Amino acid sequence: MGWWRRSPSVRLVAGVMLALSGVEMVRWGADAGNVPMQIAGVGAGVVAGPALVLRALWVLKSFI
């Protein structure tokens, strides 16, 4: 395993990217009238949301 898999900061950035991609999927689905794409975007947000909050707290804890 590489250092990037163990790094909390890299995982935090990956979580932010997943959350943002979920938001974009909802927006694109709304523009195109594509309901399955909107559902997938909400799913990505639901998965990324709690994990992102926990990872952010973990990173902040390492600085304090």
N, C-alpha and C positions, 0 to 999 in steps of 0.2 A: 504494500500500500504506500502511496505517495504522501508527502507532507501535506498536500492540499486536501486530502481526505480527513486528516486529523485536525486541521486548523479550524477553530470555531469561527474565525472571521470569514474564511472562504465559504463555510457552510451558511453563514448569515447572508452573504452576498448571493449565494445560490437560492436561498429562500426568498429574498427580495425579487430576484429575477423570475422565480416561479409565480409569485403573487402578481407581479406586473404582467406576466404573460396571460394569467387568468383574467385580469381586468381587460386586456386587449381582446381576448377571445370573446368576452361578453359584448364589448363595443362592436367588434366586427360582426358578430352574430346578430346584433340588433340592427345594424346597418343593412345587412343582407336578408333579414327576416329568417335567419337560420336558428331555430330553437335548439337543436342538438348542440350546436357550437356554444350557445349561451349556457346550456346546462354543464358542458365540459368546463367552461370558464369558471362558473360558480364552484364546481368541484375542485378545480385547481386552487381557488381561493380558500376553500374550506380546509383543504389539506395543508396549504402553505401558512395560513393564518396562525393557528396555535403553535406550530413548529417554529415559525418566525419569531413569535413573541418569546418563546422559551430560549431560542438561540440568542436573541438580543440580550436577554437577561444574563445568560451565561457569559457572553462577551463582556458585558458591563461589570459583572462580578470579577472577571479576571483583571480588570483595570483598577478595581477598588482595593 
